[in-house]
Amino acid sequence: MLPLRIGIVGVGNISGIYLKNLGQYRSTEIVAVADIDLERAKGVAEKIGSVNALTPEELLQSKDVDLVLNLTIPKAHGPVAIAAVRAGKHVYNEKPLAVELSDAETLLSEAKKNGVLVGGAPDTFLGGGIQTCRAIIDSGAIGDVVAANAFMLCRGHESWHPSPEFYYEPGGGPMFDMGPYYITALVNLIGSVRRVSGSTRISFPTRTITSQPKNGKVIEVQTPTHLSGTMDFTNGAIGHITTSFDVISSPMPNIVIYGSTGTLIVPDPNGFGGVPMLKRISDEDFQPVELTHGFADNARGVGVLDMAYAIQSGGQPRASGELAAHVLEVMHAFDRASSSEKHIHIGSHPNRPVAMQPDTFASELG
């Protein structure tokens, strides 16, 4: 098939790995880059070669672009993506799909109206680590999934990030920053979420940046920085997640899946590889499981590659807009549940993504 022609909007730090990976896959081709700072886009285009540097508006209207890869800041994800699908482009957003649920709903509606597909990060769940865990669960090795725990606990980003303000604005915080990795992985492994309860708080009303170049700047915190919630999955399993920018450190694992006949420790969902650890009834202790699937290194962009195949075949991508919108709805629900002191029922119910096979996309490299 002809390569999917990709235009990237937003060439900040995260763009580098996308440029590298999508530039080497056989089914994807970077044809244009854009940024609100046109000089920065020109610098990236010059470094890559054979790529046009455009304004965001020019890229969205370019006839040479099939798919817009939206790597803008979170609050721009919804508006840029909506403009892209209205221009007849497929779109793949970095996480979260949007800040507001209304933007996500408009995006999916407009995409359907214009006959284009929407995809969304994270695509780490397509990596070798979590896909190996998916194969373990699907094989029945731990029996029926009963419960799950997930933990993402750290002290925040103001000590190292050069411009950390947006982490403490609406659309930021530990849930919107890291929650997409964890909840997407859980939906892939267990299925969709039907209702949520939760407790949230802003532990510290201000944060002081200690990194350069903004050392000493005080940030007003506008979004919860410690969230703890319970998820009732559609299949009956019960999951618990805690995300925090308020703790010094934690010994807790990233994700644990408890089955009726075994327990599975899942690798960090913010990565593509890792070592799953499995303990069944007959085992004395947890045993490492060798990865059965590829894309275990930093394969960011494999979700876009999957979209290229879906577009060609008329199918649906695994890292779909519907999945990303479901994750967004779940993330919003934790704070809503805390504020209302009620369970929040989730309205979206996407299908569990189709499992990868060990040789999926094996022909894309080499």
C-alpha positions as CSV (number, residue, x, y, z in Angstrom):
1,M,0.0,0.0,0.0
2,L,1.1,3.6,-0.5
3,P,2.5,5.2,2.7
4,L,0.1,7.2,4.9
5,R,1.2,10.8,4.4
6,I,1.5,12.5,7.9
7,G,1.6,16.1,8.9
8,I,2.7,16.9,12.4
9,V,1.3,20.0,14.2
10,G,3.5,20.9,17.2
11,V,7.2,20.0,17.1
12,G,8.1,20.2,20.8
13,N,10.1,17.6,22.7
14,I,7.7,14.6,22.1
15,S,7.9,15.1,18.3
16,G,11.4,13.6,18.1
17,I,10.5,10.0,18.7
18,Y,7.5,10.2,16.4
19,L,9.7,11.7,13.6
20,K,12.2,8.9,14.1
21,N,9.8,6.0,14.2
22,L,7.2,7.1,11.6
23,G,10.1,8.0,9.3
24,Q,11.3,4.5,9.2
25,Y,8.1,2.5,9.0
26,R,7.3,1.4,5.4
27,S,3.6,2.4,5.7
28,T,4.0,5.9,7.1
29,E,5.7,9.0,5.7
30,I,6.2,12.4,7.3
31,V,5.5,15.0,4.6
32,A,5.0,18.3,6.6
33,V,5.6,19.8,10.0
34,A,3.9,22.9,11.6
35,D,4.2,24.9,14.7
36,I,2.9,28.2,16.1
37,D,6.6,29.1,16.0
38,L,7.2,28.7,12.2
39,E,11.0,29.1,12.7
40,R,11.0,26.1,14.9
41,A,9.1,24.1,12.3
42,K,11.6,25.2,9.7
43,G,14.4,24.0,11.8
44,V,12.9,20.6,12.2
45,A,12.1,20.4,8.5
46,E,15.7,21.3,7.6
47,K,17.1,18.7,9.9
48,I,14.9,16.0,8.5
49,G,15.0,17.0,4.8
50,S,12.3,16.5,2.2
51,V,9.6,17.8,4.6
52,N,7.6,21.0,4.3
53,A,7.5,23.6,7.1
54,L,4.1,25.1,7.3
55,T,1.8,27.1,9.6
56,P,-0.8,25.0,11.4
57,E,-3.5,26.5,9.2
58,E,-1.6,25.6,6.0
59,L,-0.9,22.1,7.1
60,L,-4.6,21.4,7.9
61,Q,-5.5,22.5,4.3
62,S,-2.6,20.8,2.6
63,K,-3.7,18.3,-0.1
64,D,-0.5,16.4,0.5
65,V,-1.5,15.4,4.1
66,D,-3.7,12.4,4.8
67,L,-3.4,12.3,8.6
68,V,-2.7,15.1,11.1
69,L,-0.6,14.0,14.1
70,N,-1.6,16.5,16.8
71,L,1.3,17.0,19.2
72,T,0.1,20.4,20.6
73,I,-0.4,21.2,24.3
74,P,-3.4,19.4,25.9
75,K,-5.8,22.4,25.8
76,A,-5.2,22.6,22.0
77,H,-5.8,18.9,21.3
78,G,-9.6,19.3,20.9
79,P,-9.7,22.4,18.8
80,V,-6.9,21.4,16.4
81,A,-8.3,17.9,15.9
82,I,-11.8,19.2,15.2
83,A,-10.4,21.6,12.6
84,A,-8.4,18.7,11.1
85,V,-11.4,16.4,10.6
86,R,-13.5,19.2,9.3
87,A,-10.8,19.7,6.7
88,G,-11.2,16.0,5.7
89,K,-8.1,14.7,7.5
90,H,-7.7,11.7,9.6
91,V,-6.3,12.7,13.0
92,Y,-4.2,11.1,15.8
93,N,-4.0,13.1,19.0
94,E,-1.4,12.9,21.8
95,K,-3.0,12.2,25.1
96,P,-5.4,13.2,26.4
97,L,-7.8,13.2,23.4
98,A,-9.1,16.6,24.6
99,V,-9.4,18.4,27.9
100,E,-13.2,18.8,27.7
101,L,-15.6,15.9,27.1
102,S,-17.7,18.1,24.9
103,D,-14.7,18.6,22.5
104,A,-14.1,14.8,22.4
105,E,-17.8,14.3,21.5
106,T,-17.7,16.9,18.8
107,L,-14.5,15.5,17.4
108,L,-15.9,12.0,17.0
109,S,-19.2,13.3,15.6
110,E,-17.4,15.5,13.1
111,A,-15.1,12.7,12.1
112,K,-18.0,10.4,11.4
113,K,-19.7,13.1,9.4
114,N,-16.6,13.7,7.3
115,G,-15.7,10.0,6.8
116,V,-12.4,10.1,8.6
117,L,-10.8,8.2,11.5
118,V,-9.7,9.5,14.9
119,G,-7.0,7.9,17.0
120,G,-5.3,8.8,20.2
121,A,-2.4,8.1,22.4
122,P,-1.2,6.4,24.3
123,D,-0.1,3.5,22.1
124,T,2.2,2.0,24.8
125,F,-0.5,-0.7,25.3
126,L,0.4,-2.0,21.8
127,G,4.0,-2.7,22.9
128,G,5.5,-6.0,23.7
129,G,5.1,-5.8,27.5
130,I,1.4,-5.2,27.8
131,Q,0.5,-7.3,24.7
132,T,2.3,-10.2,26.3
133,C,0.2,-9.6,29.4
134,R,-2.9,-9.5,27.2
135,A,-2.0,-12.9,25.7
136,I,-1.5,-14.3,29.2
137,I,-4.9,-13.1,30.3
138,D,-6.6,-14.2,27.1
139,S,-5.0,-17.7,27.4
140,G,-6.8,-18.2,30.8
141,A,-3.5,-18.5,32.7
142,I,-4.8,-16.4,35.6
143,G,-8.4,-17.5,35.2
144,D,-11.2,-14.9,35.4
145,V,-10.1,-11.4,36.1
146,V,-11.4,-10.5,39.6
147,A,-9.7,-7.2,40.4
148,A,-6.8,-4.8,39.6
149,N,-4.7,-2.2,41.3
150,A,-2.8,0.7,39.6
151,F,-0.4,3.2,41.1
152,M,1.3,6.3,39.7
153,L,2.9,8.2,42.6
154,C,5.6,10.9,42.4
155,R,6.3,14.4,43.7
156,G,5.4,16.4,40.5
157,H,7.5,17.9,37.7
158,E,8.5,21.4,38.9
159,S,12.0,20.2,40.0
160,W,13.0,19.0,36.5
161,H,10.6,20.2,33.7
162,P,11.7,23.5,32.1
163,S,8.1,24.7,31.8
164,P,5.9,22.8,34.2
165,E,3.0,25.2,34.6
166,F,0.5,23.3,32.4
167,Y,0.8,20.2,34.7
168,Y,-1.1,22.2,37.4
169,E,-3.7,23.7,35.1
170,P,-7.1,22.1,34.1
171,G,-6.3,19.2,31.8
172,G,-3.1,18.6,33.8
173,G,-2.5,16.9,37.1
174,P,-1.4,13.3,37.6
175,M,-4.6,11.8,36.2
176,F,-4.7,13.7,32.9
177,D,-0.9,13.5,32.6
178,M,-0.3,9.8,33.4
179,G,-3.8,8.4,33.8
180,P,-4.2,7.7,30.1
181,Y,-1.4,5.2,30.1
182,Y,-2.8,3.3,33.1
183,I,-6.5,3.4,32.2
184,T,-5.9,2.5,28.6
185,A,-3.8,-0.4,29.6
186,L,-6.5,-1.6,32.0
187,V,-9.3,-1.3,29.4
188,N,-7.1,-3.3,26.9
189,L,-6.5,-6.0,29.6
190,I,-9.9,-6.1,31.2
191,G,-12.5,-4.2,29.1
192,S,-14.5,-1.0,29.4
193,V,-15.5,0.7,32.7
194,R,-19.2,1.1,33.6
195,R,-19.0,3.3,36.7
196,V,-16.5,5.2,38.9
197,S,-16.2,6.5,42.4
198,G,-13.4,8.6,43.8
199,S,-11.8,11.0,46.1
200,T,-9.5,13.9,45.0
201,R,-7.7,16.8,46.5
202,I,-5.2,19.6,45.9
203,S,-2.7,18.9,48.6
204,F,-0.6,22.0,48.1
205,P,-2.2,25.2,46.7
206,T,1.0,26.5,45.2
207,R,4.1,25.0,43.7
208,T,7.5,26.6,43.3
209,I,9.6,25.8,40.2
210,T,13.1,24.8,41.1
211,S,14.2,23.9,37.6
212,Q,15.7,26.2,35.0
213,P,15.0,28.6,33.4
214,K,12.0,29.5,35.6
215,N,13.6,28.8,39.0
216,G,11.6,30.5,41.8
217,K,8.4,31.1,39.9
218,V,5.3,30.2,42.0
219,I,2.5,28.2,40.3
220,E,-1.1,28.4,41.5
221,V,-2.5,24.8,41.4
222,Q,-5.8,24.6,39.6
223,T,-6.4,20.9,39.3
224,P,-6.4,17.9,41.7
225,T,-2.9,16.6,42.4
226,H,-3.9,13.4,44.4
227,L,-6.7,11.2,43.0
228,S,-7.9,7.8,44.2
229,G,-10.7,6.0,42.6
230,T,-12.5,2.7,42.1
231,M,-13.6,1.4,38.7
232,D,-16.3,-1.2,38.2
233,F,-15.6,-2.8,34.9
234,T,-18.3,-4.0,32.5
235,N,-17.2,-7.7,33.1
236,G,-17.6,-7.4,36.8
237,A,-14.0,-6.9,37.8
238,I,-13.2,-4.1,40.3
239,G,-10.2,-1.9,39.8
240,H,-8.5,0.7,42.0
241,I,-6.2,3.5,40.8
242,T,-4.2,6.1,42.7
243,T,-2.3,8.9,40.9
244,S,-0.4,11.6,42.7
245,F,2.0,14.5,42.4
246,D,2.1,14.8,46.2
247,V,4.2,11.9,47.5
248,I,8.0,11.6,47.8
249,S,8.2,8.0,46.7
250,S,6.3,4.7,46.7
251,P,7.1,1.0,46.7
252,M,3.9,0.1,44.9
253,P,3.9,-1.7,41.6
254,N,2.5,0.0,38.5
255,I,-0.4,-2.4,37.7
256,V,-1.4,-5.7,39.2
257,I,-4.1,-7.9,37.7
258,Y,-5.7,-10.5,40.1
259,G,-7.3,-13.6,38.5
260,S,-9.2,-16.5,40.0
261,T,-6.2,-18.8,39.5
262,G,-3.3,-16.4,39.4
263,T,-1.8,-12.9,39.7
264,L,0.0,-10.9,37.0
265,I,2.2,-7.9,37.6
266,V,2.1,-5.7,34.5
267,P,5.1,-3.6,33.4
268,D,5.1,0.2,33.5
269,P,2.3,1.2,31.1
270,N,4.3,4.4,30.3
271,G,6.8,2.1,28.4
272,F,6.5,-0.4,25.6
273,G,8.6,-3.3,27.1
274,G,9.3,-4.5,30.6
275,V,9.1,-7.9,32.3
276,P,5.7,-9.3,33.2
277,M,5.7,-11.3,36.5
278,L,3.2,-14.2,36.9
279,K,2.3,-16.3,39.9
280,R,-0.3,-19.1,39.5
281,I,-1.7,-21.3,42.3
282,S,0.9,-24.0,41.7
283,D,3.9,-21.5,41.8
284,E,5.9,-20.8,44.9
285,D,6.7,-17.3,43.8
286,F,6.4,-14.9,40.9
287,Q,8.2,-15.9,37.7
288,P,9.3,-13.6,34.9
289,V,7.6,-14.1,31.6
290,E,9.5,-13.7,28.3
291,L,8.0,-11.3,25.9
292,T,6.1,-12.9,23.1
293,H,5.4,-9.7,21.2
294,G,7.5,-7.1,19.4
295,F,7.7,-3.3,19.7
296,A,9.2,-3.5,23.1
297,D,11.6,-0.6,22.7
298,N,10.4,3.0,22.4
299,A,7.8,2.4,19.7
300,R,5.8,5.6,20.1
301,G,3.9,6.1,16.9
302,V,2.9,2.4,16.5
303,G,-0.6,3.6,17.1
304,V,-0.3,5.8,14.0
305,L,1.1,2.8,12.1
306,D,-1.9,0.8,13.2
307,M,-4.2,3.6,11.8
308,A,-2.4,3.4,8.5
309,Y,-3.5,-0.3,8.2
310,A,-7.0,0.5,9.4
311,I,-7.4,3.3,6.8
312,Q,-6.2,1.0,4.1
313,S,-8.4,-1.9,5.1
314,G,-11.5,0.1,6.1
315,G,-11.2,-1.2,9.7
316,Q,-10.9,0.5,13.0
317,P,-7.6,1.3,14.8
318,R,-6.8,-0.2,18.1
319,A,-5.8,3.1,19.6
320,S,-9.1,4.5,18.5
321,G,-10.8,7.8,19.2
322,E,-13.6,5.9,20.9
323,L,-11.1,4.3,23.3
324,A,-9.4,7.6,24.0
325,A,-12.8,9.3,24.6
326,H,-13.8,6.5,27.0
327,V,-10.5,7.0,29.0
328,L,-11.2,10.7,29.0
329,E,-14.7,10.2,30.4
330,V,-13.3,7.9,33.1
331,M,-10.6,10.4,34.1
332,H,-13.2,13.2,34.5
333,A,-15.4,10.9,36.5
334,F,-13.1,10.6,39.4
335,D,-13.2,14.3,40.3
336,R,-17.0,14.4,39.5
337,A,-17.5,11.5,41.9
338,S,-15.5,13.1,44.6
339,S,-17.3,16.5,44.3
340,S,-20.8,14.9,44.1
341,E,-20.1,12.1,46.6
342,K,-21.8,9.7,44.2
343,H,-21.0,6.9,41.8
344,I,-20.6,8.3,38.2
345,H,-21.9,6.0,35.5
346,I,-19.9,6.0,32.3
347,G,-21.9,6.5,29.1
348,S,-19.3,5.2,26.6
349,H,-18.6,1.5,26.2
350,P,-16.0,0.8,23.5
351,N,-15.1,-2.7,22.5
352,R,-11.9,-4.1,24.0
353,P,-9.1,-3.4,21.4
354,V,-8.3,-6.3,19.2
355,A,-5.2,-8.1,20.5
356,M,-1.9,-7.8,18.6
357,Q,-0.3,-11.0,17.2
358,P,3.4,-11.7,17.8
359,D,4.1,-10.9,14.1
360,T,1.8,-7.9,13.7
361,F,3.7,-5.2,11.7
362,A,6.8,-7.4,11.5
363,S,7.3,-6.4,7.9
364,E,7.5,-2.6,8.7
365,L,11.2,-2.6,9.8
366,G,14.2,-3.9,7.9
